[in-house]
Amino acid sequence: MRFDLITLFPELFGPHLTSGVTRRAFESRQVDVRLWQLRDFAEDNYRRVDDRPYGGGPGMVMLAEPLERALAAVKSDRAEAAPAIIHFSPTGRRIDQALVAELAAGPGGILLCGRYEGIDQRFLDRHMSLELSLGDFVLSGGELPALALLDAIARLQPGVLNDAASHEQDSFSDGLLDCPHYSRPELLRTADGQELPVPPVLLSGHHLQIARWRRERSLALTQARRPELIEAARRAGRLGREDEKFLATLTKPPSGL
């Protein structure tokens, strides 16, 4: 798959594309990332890509004309019909694992990284296929959401993670939060005198019991922190009888009341 990024700050992407476990996806071109500096498509001596908004107000607005030229160049270079054009904005759909999995199985697209107060709406109305957001907060530009999306897509590519099953156990892979994880030492002695053991079931070697413990910890954590995900999993038929029995124990009133 191929992603073309139209951005004012292509240098922000270099370190991420060449470090960490997901670099395998970028180096192998499983996820082919190409960076386009928007100022290269400005036509004045100052390489200007923004101007004051009509109607007044603070900030600057990214101009439609440089974006039109940049997009035309990207489309010509891709030589394919109608690639998806993704714009990052607080008004967009929140990125989730289901969307990441869908994009990870597709051909890629064009990522538009806005800056300043926003992009001339006429350009967005003409070209935008999908508007995405990391959450209900405002960032300085679309580069950080684009990096987050690329990272999430890259780790789903075959052979990128050391263990092919790793992403299958991640939070949200089955609609729930992930369970806690533990490693050495078996007994952690802290500086303030505490002794913190690994849960015994994880040392038992009993794979069915371990799987059930992890499932129950996942359910408990999700119920405590993101109860709406429990309801969504229930509606989708992803909770079994044992899951429901366990969840019922979490909501029972204290005895004697």
C-alpha positions in Angstrom: 0.0 0.0 0.0 1.1 3.6 -0.6 0.5 6.7 1.5 1.3 10.2 0.1 1.5 12.9 2.8 1.0 16.5 1.9 2.6 18.5 4.7 4.5 21.6 5.6 6.7 19.6 7.9 8.0 16.5 6.2 11.0 16.4 8.5 8.7 15.3 11.3 8.2 11.9 9.7 11.8 10.9 9.1 12.7 9.6 12.7 9.5 7.6 12.9 9.9 5.9 9.6 13.4 4.8 10.3 13.2 3.6 14.0 11.2 1.2 16.1 9.6 -2.1 15.2 7.3 -0.6 12.6 10.3 0.6 10.5 10.2 -2.9 8.9 7.0 -2.0 7.2 8.4 1.2 5.9 11.8 -0.1 4.8 10.2 -3.1 3.0 7.6 -0.7 1.4 4.8 -2.8 2.8 3.7 0.7 3.8 5.2 3.0 1.2 5.3 6.5 2.5 6.0 9.5 0.2 6.3 13.0 1.5 5.3 16.1 -0.4 6.3 19.6 0.8 3.3 21.8 0.2 5.5 25.0 -0.2 7.0 23.4 -3.3 3.6 24.1 -5.0 3.4 27.8 -4.0 4.0 30.2 -6.9 5.1 33.4 -5.3 8.7 34.2 -4.1 7.7 33.7 -0.5 6.3 30.2 -1.1 3.2 31.3 0.7 0.5 28.7 1.4 -1.8 30.6 3.8 -3.6 33.9 4.1 -6.0 35.8 6.4 -9.6 34.4 6.7 -12.4 36.2 5.0 -14.8 37.6 7.6 -12.0 38.3 9.9 -10.9 36.5 13.0 -7.6 35.1 14.4 -5.1 32.8 12.6 -4.5 32.0 9.0 -6.2 29.7 6.5 -4.3 27.3 4.2 -4.9 28.4 0.6 -6.8 26.1 -1.9 -4.6 26.8 -4.9 -1.3 25.3 -3.7 -3.2 22.4 -2.3 -4.9 21.8 -5.7 -1.5 21.8 -7.4 0.0 19.5 -4.8 -2.9 17.1 -5.1 -2.7 17.0 -8.9 1.0 16.2 -8.7 0.4 13.3 -6.2 -2.4 11.9 -8.3 -0.3 12.0 -11.4 2.6 10.3 -9.7 0.3 7.6 -8.2 -1.3 6.9 -11.6 -4.3 5.3 -10.1 -8.0 6.2 -10.1 -9.4 8.2 -7.2 -7.2 7.4 -4.2 -8.8 8.1 -0.8 -8.0 11.6 0.5 -7.9 11.7 4.3 -7.9 15.0 6.2 -7.2 15.2 9.9 -9.5 17.5 11.9 -11.1 17.6 15.3 -14.5 17.5 13.5 -13.6 14.1 11.9 -14.5 10.5 12.8 -12.5 9.3 15.8 -9.8 6.8 14.7 -10.4 3.3 16.2 -9.0 -0.2 15.7 -11.7 -1.2 13.3 -11.0 1.7 11.0 -7.2 1.0 11.2 -7.8 -2.7 10.3 -9.9 -1.6 7.3 -7.2 0.9 6.1 -4.5 -1.7 6.7 -6.1 -4.1 4.3 -6.6 -1.4 1.6 -4.4 0.3 -1.1 -3.5 3.4 1.0 -4.4 6.9 0.2 -3.4 10.6 0.4 -3.0 12.1 3.9 -3.6 15.8 4.1 -1.9 17.4 7.1 -3.5 20.8 7.7 -2.1 23.6 9.8 -3.1 27.0 11.2 -6.9 27.7 11.6 -7.7 25.2 8.9 -8.0 24.6 5.1 -10.1 26.5 2.7 -13.4 24.6 2.8 -13.8 24.8 -1.0 -10.8 22.5 -1.4 -12.1 20.1 1.3 -15.6 20.0 -0.3 -14.1 19.1 -3.6 -11.7 16.4 -2.6 -12.0 15.0 0.9 -12.9 11.4 1.2 -12.6 10.9 4.9 -12.0 13.2 7.9 -10.3 11.7 10.9 -9.6 12.8 14.5 -7.4 11.4 17.3 -9.9 12.6 19.9 -11.8 15.5 21.4 -8.8 17.9 21.6 -7.0 20.2 19.2 -3.4 19.8 17.9 -1.2 22.2 16.0 -1.5 20.2 12.7 -2.3 16.9 11.1 1.2 15.5 11.2 0.8 13.8 14.7 -2.5 12.1 13.7 -0.9 11.0 10.4 2.0 9.5 12.3 -0.3 7.7 14.7 -2.4 6.3 11.8 0.7 5.1 9.9 2.1 3.4 13.0 -1.2 1.6 13.7 -1.5 0.5 10.1 2.2 -0.6 9.9 2.1 -2.9 12.9 -0.8 -4.8 11.3 1.3 -5.8 8.2 2.5 -9.4 8.0 5.9 -9.9 9.5 6.3 -6.5 11.0 5.9 -7.6 14.7 8.2 -10.3 16.1 5.2 -12.4 17.1 2.5 -12.5 14.4 -0.2 -12.9 17.2 0.9 -9.8 19.1 -1.6 -7.4 17.5 -4.4 -9.9 18.0 -4.1 -9.5 21.7 -3.9 -5.7 21.7 -6.5 -3.4 23.3 -9.5 -3.0 21.0 -8.6 -6.0 18.8 -11.8 -7.7 20.1 -13.5 -4.5 21.2 -12.1 -4.7 24.8 -9.1 -3.2 26.6 -6.1 -5.5 27.0 -5.3 -7.4 30.2 -2.3 -6.5 32.4 1.1 -8.1 31.6 3.9 -9.2 33.8 7.6 -10.2 33.4 10.7 -10.9 35.5 11.4 -10.9 38.4 8.7 -13.3 39.8 8.8 -11.3 43.1 9.4 -7.5 42.7 10.9 -5.9 45.8 10.5 -2.2 45.8 12.6 0.5 47.5 9.8 1.2 50.0 9.8 -2.4 51.2 6.9 -3.9 49.3 7.0 -7.4 47.8 4.9 -7.6 44.6 4.4 -11.1 43.2 3.3 -12.1 39.7 -0.2 -13.4 39.8 0.2 -17.2 40.5 -2.1 -18.3 37.7 0.5 -16.9 35.2 3.1 -19.3 36.6 0.8 -22.3 36.6 1.5 -23.5 33.1 -2.2 -24.2 32.8 -3.0 -22.5 29.5 -6.8 -22.6 29.7 -6.7 -21.1 33.2 -4.3 -18.4 32.0 -6.5 -17.6 29.0 -9.5 -17.3 31.3 -7.7 -15.1 33.8 -6.6 -12.8 31.0 -10.1 -12.6 29.6 -11.5 -11.8 33.0 -8.9 -9.1 33.7 -9.7 -7.6 30.3 -13.4 -7.6 31.0 -12.9 -6.1 34.5 -10.6 -3.3 33.2 -13.0 -2.5 30.4 -16.0 -2.4 32.7 -14.2 -0.1 35.1 -12.7 2.3 32.5 -14.7 2.0 29.3 -18.1 0.5 30.1 -19.5 1.6 26.8 -17.1 -0.9 25.1 -18.7 -3.7 27.2 -22.2 -2.7 25.9 -20.9 -2.5 22.3 -19.3 -6.0 22.6 -22.6 -7.3 24.0 -24.6 -5.9 21.1 -22.1 -7.4 18.7 -22.4 -10.8 20.2 -18.7 -11.0 21.3 -19.5 -11.9 25.0 -20.0 -15.5 25.9 -21.9 -17.1 28.8 -18.8 -17.2 31.0 -18.1 -13.6 30.2 -21.6 -12.5 31.3 -21.3 -14.6 34.5 -18.0 -12.9 35.4 -19.4 -9.4 34.6 -22.4 -10.1 36.9 -20.0 -10.7 39.8 -18.5 -7.2 39.2 -21.9 -5.5 39.6 -23.3 -7.5 42.5 -24.2 -5.4 45.6 -22.2 -6.1 48.7 -23.6 -8.9 50.9 -25.9 -7.8 53.7 -27.5 -4.9 51.8 
